[in-house]
Amino acid sequence: MKVAFIGMGTMGAAMALNLLKAGHAVTVHNRSREREEPVAAAGAKRAASPREAAQGAEVVVTCVSDTPDVEAVILGDGGVIHGAPAGAVVIDMSTVSPSATRRIGAALATKGIRMLDAPVSGGSEGAQKGTLSIMVGGEAADVEKAMPVLSAMGKNITHVGPAGAGQLTKAINQIIISGTYLSVAEGLALGIKAGLDMPKVVKAMAGGAADSWVLSYRSGNVIKNEYPLGFRVRLHRKDLGIALEAAKEMGVFLPCSALVAQIENGLVAQGYGDEDVSAMARVIRKSSGLD
């Protein structure tokens, strides 16, 4: 398929490379143009704007940081809406407000352009391996058309409901992993303080009730007190803000998420916002006298 991909960040560039590997014809654009270069070296075409990238595309994928960025690349001057042909499907794989998703989709519909909200989970590892979990909101016919593109980027692809349902599902995902990151940090801090062999402790829990993606892939960060980029603290804090706002609107009590949001506020204020989310262990380790 002819695919335009807007957003060559940590996730987007890897996802676009997987589309190329799957045989799709890919045109890329990124606001910081130098980020297009590695994907172009692998065979992608480059476009000067989202509008140019979307021209003639059957599917347009967007993967950018926040709601205003999605609005700008899709609806702004030089945006996708001005270039994509009628019948094209826009797949927004960013994590943004569900209400904004519905608003953007309505604007695209006036031009005959379809939209899916399809946020992802699985971190940079999943983006590189093409094993992301993808939560899709939108019409079933549009999901079917987009499936060759989605299946090149993920393995667990679930159509969860109408427009906005993908974003709400991602909000639930971020709520759950926020508590997991915090509890993993707390548990491992106890073991470190006790002087246990922590790789053996983690191995002992593998496959048991305490096992999780966070324990498997991020426990090493906590043990070493090193937090190389996987998913930025500040972006997870943004995602939690979306979840907390949705919960407030619906009257749902989220005490753990509210606590994690405050911890992440502190990390961002201290300059750790671009570290991996597992950096919330910094707070637990320091408060426990480990650092």
C-alpha positions in Angstrom: 0.0 0.0 0.0 1.0 3.6 -0.4 1.6 4.9 3.1 2.5 8.3 4.5 4.0 8.4 7.9 4.2 11.6 9.9 6.4 11.6 13.0 9.9 10.1 13.2 10.4 9.9 16.9 11.6 7.0 18.9 8.5 5.0 18.1 7.6 6.4 14.7 10.9 5.8 12.9 11.0 2.2 14.0 7.4 1.7 13.0 8.0 3.2 9.5 11.0 0.9 9.0 8.7 -2.1 9.7 6.3 -0.8 7.1 9.2 -0.7 4.5 10.2 -4.2 5.5 6.6 -5.4 4.9 6.8 -4.0 1.3 4.7 -0.9 1.6 5.7 2.3 -0.3 6.4 4.8 2.5 6.7 8.5 2.4 7.8 10.2 5.6 7.8 13.6 7.2 9.1 15.0 10.5 9.2 18.5 11.8 12.9 18.1 12.5 13.8 17.0 9.0 17.1 15.3 9.9 15.1 12.6 11.7 13.8 11.4 8.3 17.2 10.5 7.1 17.6 7.0 8.6 14.2 5.9 7.3 15.0 7.5 3.9 18.2 5.6 3.8 16.2 2.4 4.1 14.0 3.3 1.1 11.4 5.8 2.2 10.6 8.9 0.2 10.8 12.3 2.0 8.1 15.0 2.0 8.4 18.7 2.9 5.1 18.8 4.8 2.3 16.5 6.0 0.2 17.7 3.1 2.8 16.6 0.6 3.4 13.3 2.3 -0.4 12.6 2.2 -0.9 13.3 -1.5 -2.0 10.1 -3.1 -1.6 8.0 0.0 -4.1 5.2 0.8 -3.2 5.3 4.5 -1.7 8.1 6.5 -0.1 7.3 9.9 0.6 10.0 12.5 2.6 9.4 15.6 3.5 12.6 17.4 3.8 13.7 21.0 0.6 15.5 22.1 -2.9 16.6 21.1 -1.8 20.0 19.7 0.8 18.3 17.5 -1.8 15.9 16.1 -4.1 18.8 15.4 -1.3 20.7 13.7 -0.1 17.9 11.4 -3.6 16.8 10.4 -5.7 20.0 10.4 -3.1 22.8 10.3 -1.8 24.8 7.3 0.1 22.2 5.3 -1.7 19.5 7.1 -2.8 16.0 6.0 -6.4 17.2 5.5 -5.2 19.4 2.6 -3.3 16.6 0.8 -5.0 13.2 1.5 -7.4 12.0 -1.2 -11.0 11.1 -0.4 -11.2 7.5 0.8 -7.8 7.6 2.5 -7.7 6.4 6.1 -5.8 8.4 8.7 -4.5 6.3 11.5 -3.5 8.4 14.5 -1.1 6.3 16.7 -0.3 9.1 19.1 -1.8 9.2 22.6 -4.2 12.1 22.8 -7.5 13.2 24.1 -10.5 11.0 23.0 -12.6 14.1 22.5 -9.9 15.7 20.3 -9.8 12.4 18.3 -13.5 12.6 17.6 -13.2 16.3 16.7 -10.4 15.7 14.2 -12.2 12.7 12.7 -15.3 14.8 12.1 -13.2 17.5 10.3 -11.6 14.8 8.1 -15.0 13.3 7.3 -16.0 16.6 5.6 -13.3 15.8 3.0 -14.3 12.2 2.7 -11.2 11.1 4.7 -11.7 8.3 7.3 -9.9 8.2 10.6 -8.9 5.5 13.2 -7.4 6.2 16.6 -4.9 3.5 17.2 -2.5 4.2 20.1 0.1 1.6 21.0 1.8 -0.1 23.9 5.0 -2.1 24.0 7.7 0.5 24.2 10.6 1.1 21.9 11.3 -2.6 21.9 7.9 -3.4 20.5 8.2 -0.7 17.9 11.5 -2.1 16.7 10.3 -5.7 16.6 6.9 -5.0 15.1 5.2 -6.6 18.1 3.2 -3.6 19.5 -0.2 -3.9 21.0 -2.5 -1.6 19.0 -5.9 -0.5 20.4 -8.1 0.7 17.6 -11.2 2.9 17.6 -13.3 3.6 14.5 -15.4 1.9 11.9 -14.9 -1.8 11.2 -14.6 -1.2 7.4 -11.8 1.2 8.0 -10.0 -1.1 10.3 -10.2 -3.9 7.7 -8.7 -1.5 5.0 -5.9 -0.5 7.4 -5.1 -4.0 8.6 -2.1 -4.6 6.2 -0.5 -1.5 7.7 -1.4 -2.2 11.3 -0.2 -5.8 11.1 3.3 -4.7 9.9 3.7 -2.7 13.2 2.0 -4.8 15.8 0.9 -8.3 16.8 -2.0 -7.8 19.2 -4.4 -5.6 17.2 -7.8 -5.1 18.7 -10.7 -3.1 17.4 -12.1 -1.9 20.8 -15.0 0.2 19.6 -16.0 3.5 17.9 -14.0 6.7 17.5 -12.2 7.6 20.7 -12.4 4.0 22.1 -8.7 3.4 21.2 -7.6 6.4 23.2 -9.7 5.5 26.2 -8.2 2.0 26.1 -4.7 3.5 26.0 -5.7 5.7 29.0 -6.6 2.5 30.9 -3.3 1.0 29.8 -1.3 3.9 31.2 -3.2 3.9 34.5 -2.4 0.2 35.0 1.3 0.5 34.1 1.8 3.6 36.2 1.0 1.5 39.3 3.2 -1.4 38.0 6.2 0.9 37.5 5.8 2.2 41.1 5.3 -1.2 42.7 8.3 -2.7 40.9 10.4 0.2 42.1 9.2 -0.3 45.7 9.7 -4.1 45.7 13.1 -4.0 44.1 14.2 -1.3 46.5 13.4 -3.5 49.4 15.5 -6.3 47.9 18.4 -4.1 47.2 18.3 -2.7 50.7 18.3 -6.2 52.1 21.4 -7.1 50.0 19.7 -9.8 47.9 21.0 -10.9 44.6 18.4 -9.0 42.6 18.8 -10.7 39.2 18.0 -13.9 41.0 15.1 -12.3 42.8 13.6 -11.1 39.4 14.2 -14.6 37.9 12.4 -16.2 40.9 9.3 -14.0 40.2 9.2 -14.7 36.4 6.0 -16.5 35.4 4.5 -16.0 38.8 1.7 -13.6 39.9 4.1 -10.7 40.2 5.5 -11.1 36.7 4.9 -8.2 34.2 6.3 -6.5 31.2 7.7 -3.8 33.5 9.5 -6.4 35.7 10.9 -8.3 32.7 12.1 -5.3 30.7 12.7 -2.5 33.2 13.9 -4.2 36.5 17.5 -3.9 35.3 17.1 -0.2 35.1 16.0 0.0 38.7 18.8 -2.3 39.9 21.5 -0.4 38.1 19.9 3.0 38.7 20.3 3.8 35.0 17.3 4.8 32.9 18.1 4.8 29.2 15.3 6.0 27.0 12.4 3.6 26.3 9.4 5.8 27.0 9.9 9.3 28.4 8.7 10.3 31.8 7.2 13.5 30.5 5.2 11.7 27.9 3.8 9.2 30.4 2.9 12.2 32.6 1.1 13.7 29.6 -0.7 10.4 29.1 -1.7 10.2 32.8 -3.1 13.7 32.5 -5.4 12.5 29.7 -6.5 9.6 31.9 -7.0 11.7 35.0 -9.1 14.2 33.0 -11.3 11.4 31.6 -11.7 9.9 35.0 -12.7 13.2 36.5 -15.3 13.7 33.8 -16.8 10.2 34.6 -16.4 10.4 38.4 -13.8 7.6 38.7 -11.4 7.6 41.6 -7.7 7.1 40.6 -5.5 7.5 43.8 -2.6 5.5 42.5 -2.5 7.4 39.2 -2.7 10.7 41.0 0.3 9.7 43.2 2.4 8.6 40.2 1.5 11.9 38.4 2.9 13.8 41.4 6.1 11.7 41.4 6.5 12.3 37.7 6.0 16.1 38.2 8.9 16.0 40.6 11.1 14.0 38.2 10.4 16.4 35.3 11.1 19.4 37.6 14.5 17.8 38.5 15.4 17.4 34.8 14.6 13.7 34.4 11.7 14.1 32.1 13.5 12.6 29.1 14.6 9.5 31.0 12.6 6.2 30.8 9.4 6.0 32.9 11.2 3.5 35.2 13.1 6.5 36.5 10.4 6.9 39.1 12.6 4.4 41.0 14.9 7.4 41.6 12.4 8.7 44.1 12.0 5.3 45.9 15.7 4.6 45.9 16.6 8.1 47.3 13.9 8.0 49.9 15.1 4.5 51.0 18.7 5.7 51.5 20.0 3.8 48.5 21.4 6.8 46.7 
